[in-house]
């Protein structure tokens, strides 16, 4: 197995009289071509294609320009999940090429639907008659999710906005009058 360009020599000699010999050589040229290999992407809402190394191009189909398709340009905004192919080709007499697959997954931005006041108004029935009662926040899940599929999203409640942003100290019930609901996409934690 050859991994680098090298000269191969051929020598032939006859086994009869007169003893004749001949020698020749040829060069085997090994071209090293390596396409950029970006990591697969999970993005919230959309994704902007970054620049590639020189002579590397994005294509929507495998095989690069052999499919008579134009490259997808860097800075193109991708708004739905897709697979692109990063292709490069040598500019030698005999062109060599390399290609890598790039999977781009676009997570849907969740919408936390508003909760009507009628769902957050309850009677104080804990026997203390002090105007304070424990409220079960999970009874608001269906309203906040609306028509979104619950398996695609994570809904949590927090006492402070900072706790919601850092996802610290989630709660399911509270005595507070104000809480923070955080609805995030399960495939992209930063998509909320």
PERAFEN-V57714 format. One record per residue. N is the residue number from 1. RES is the residue in one small letter. PHI is phi as a letter, one per 40 degrees, with the letter a starting at -180 (none if undefined). NEAR is the number of other ideal C-beta (glycine too) atoms within 12 Angstrom. Layout:
# PERAFEN-V57714
n->(N,N)
res->(RES,RES)
phi->(PHI,PHI)
near->(NEAR,NEAR)
This chain:
# PERAFEN-V57714
n->(1,2,3,4,5,6,7,8,9,10,11,12,13,14,15,16,17,18,19,20,21,22,23,24,25,26,27,28,29,30,31,32,33,34,35,36,37,38,39,40,41,42,43,44,45,46,47,48,49,50,51,52,53,54,55,56,57,58,59,60,61,62,63,64,65,66,67,68,69,70,71,72,73,74,75,76,77,78,79,80,81,82,83,84,85,86,87,88,89,90,91,92,93,94,95,96,97,98,99,100,101,102,103,104,105,106,107,108,109,110,111,112,113,114,115,116,117,118,119,120,121,122,123,124,125,126,127,128,129,130,131,132,133,134,135,136,137,138,139,140,141,142,143,144,145,146,147,148,149,150,151,152,153,154,155,156,157,158,159,160,161,162,163,164,165,166,167,168,169,170,171,172,173,174,175,176,177,178,179,180,181,182,183,184,185,186,187,188,189,190,191,192)
res->(x,x,x,x,x,x,x,x,x,x,x,x,x,x,x,x,x,x,x,x,x,x,x,x,x,x,x,x,x,x,x,x,x,x,x,x,x,x,x,x,x,x,x,x,x,x,x,x,x,x,x,x,x,x,x,x,x,x,x,x,x,x,x,x,x,x,x,x,x,x,x,x,x,x,x,x,x,x,x,x,x,x,x,x,x,x,x,x,x,x,x,x,x,x,x,x,x,x,x,x,x,x,x,x,x,x,x,x,x,x,x,x,x,x,x,x,x,x,x,x,x,x,x,x,x,x,x,x,x,x,x,x,x,x,x,x,x,x,x,x,x,x,x,x,x,x,x,x,x,x,x,x,x,x,x,x,x,x,x,x,x,x,x,x,x,x,x,x,x,x,x,x,x,x,x,x,x,x,x,x,x,x,x,x,x,x,x,x,x,x,x,x)
phi->(none,b,b,b,c,a,c,b,b,b,b,b,b,c,b,b,c,c,c,b,b,a,b,a,a,a,b,c,b,c,c,c,b,b,c,d,b,c,c,d,b,b,b,c,g,a,a,c,c,c,c,b,c,d,g,b,b,c,b,c,b,c,g,f,c,c,c,f,b,c,c,c,c,d,g,c,c,c,b,a,d,a,b,b,b,c,b,a,a,c,b,c,d,b,c,b,b,a,a,b,c,b,c,b,b,b,c,c,c,c,b,c,c,c,b,c,d,c,c,b,b,b,c,c,b,c,g,c,f,b,g,b,a,c,b,c,c,c,c,c,d,c,c,c,c,g,c,c,c,c,c,c,b,b,b,b,b,a,c,b,c,c,c,c,c,c,f,b,f,c,b,b,a,a,b,c,c,b,b,b,c,b,b,b,c,c,c,a,d,c,b,a)
near->(6,12,9,12,14,14,13,14,13,12,12,12,12,11,9,7,6,8,10,12,12,12,12,12,12,12,13,16,17,16,21,15,23,19,30,27,18,23,15,19,25,22,29,22,23,22,31,19,29,23,16,27,19,11,23,31,33,38,34,26,21,22,18,31,22,15,15,10,18,14,25,28,18,22,13,23,18,28,18,15,22,26,22,36,34,37,37,30,25,19,13,15,8,13,17,21,28,26,29,28,25,32,20,32,25,24,28,26,22,32,21,26,20,14,25,11,11,10,18,22,12,22,11,15,13,14,10,11,10,10,12,17,21,18,27,18,30,21,17,30,24,15,23,31,24,19,13,24,13,18,11,21,31,28,36,32,33,27,24,20,16,13,21,26,17,16,22,16,19,24,25,20,18,27,20,19,14,17,29,28,35,33,32,29,30,24,23,26,20,18,26,28)
